[in-house]
């Protein structure tokens, strides 16, 4: 049991770090792209890297229920990624990113209803600590009513509502994705799923602007780094989530925002690192509770 916990925990941290790396690279090198182009970049580039893995570990024979799950999952994934990219591109991060922390909270219900997964009291406490820490990362104490500002933003800022919708959608896709893995092991499902997402994401991108290729081929070194980060994220996501309750894993994955603090200070010279790291300690405490649950 301890070996399994160690495995999913290590994979989850690597998943969070890879996601934070992909977000930082997207913000630094591809912020000038449209929402649809960003979807193609985030899905299409890692699909190329994972194609050999998908060929090496093909899907086993699957029943019709598997394809029904994919028919539900794919449009939800595209919608969530498009909303995600538009929200962080067009609105300040402190008005959007806090809401992503609600995914594991929603997972408590979606995991129970769809997968019959239950979380312990300690596990739920850990999830709430992760949410509180994420909230603390994104509030500005210099603003009036800082702690409640994100709540108020839901009613007046469209970007906040978009990201809350993303959190809700991801609470469904994470659970449905694990449901799909009942028909295929993680190493075959993960690469196949990303290759399928990538192939479909290129269709509208290639059709746009009179058929001109929209991927940033002149930025291929940065694109390759982004693709590698996303590829590692998708593989570790499915390998880890197969061994633990979805709500626990997604809470751990949301520590990507903690890694994002370090990227923010390094790449974007963002301020308030001490305050951010203090909020990050809440997330670390939450993760510790989850692992002990």
HELIX and SHEET records of a PDB file:
HELIX    1   1 UNK A    2  UNK A   29  1                                  28    
HELIX    2   2 UNK A   35  UNK A   56  1                                  22    
HELIX    3   3 UNK A   64  UNK A   90  1                                  27    
HELIX    4   4 UNK A   93  UNK A   95  5                                   3    
HELIX    5   5 UNK A   97  UNK A  102  5                                   6    
HELIX    6   6 UNK A  103  UNK A  115  1                                  13    
HELIX    7   7 UNK A  121  UNK A  138  1                                  18    
HELIX    8   8 UNK A  146  UNK A  156  1                                  11    
HELIX    9   9 UNK A  158  UNK A  180  1                                  23    
HELIX   10  10 UNK A  186  UNK A  211  1                                  26    
HELIX   11  11 UNK A  217  UNK A  219  5                                   3    
HELIX   12  12 UNK A  220  UNK A  241  1                                  22    
HELIX   13  13 UNK A  246  UNK A  253  1                                   8    
HELIX   14  14 UNK A  256  UNK A  267  1                                  12    
HELIX   15  15 UNK A  273  UNK A  292  1                                  20    
END                                                                             
